[in-house]
């Protein structure tokens, strides 16, 4: 016999709603950073290396933005 949780997903279903809750909070800083990066990129030549560095840096920032608040939850799981 297996013990199940009332939500049918072992109590982890609420984590699926986590990214949607941060959507607007992510949109605001993303817009500000994109405007700043766009301003800089208009003033200098955009090379593939520069574009890759900007995209990689932003990926790290957004990953940290979403994952750092979940550290407390992962300790309980």
SULSUL-V323275 format. One record per residue. PSI is psi as a letter, one per 20 degrees, with the letter a starting at -180 (none if undefined). Layout:
PSI, PSI
This chain:
p, p, p, r, q, h, i, j, k, k, j, j, h, h, h, h, i, g, h, h, h, j, g, h, h, h, g, g, h, g, g, g, g, h, g, g, g, h, g, g, h, h, i, r, p, o, r, h, g, g, g, g, g, g, g, g, g, h, g, g, g, h, g, h, h, h, h, g, i, i, h, h, g, h, h, h, none
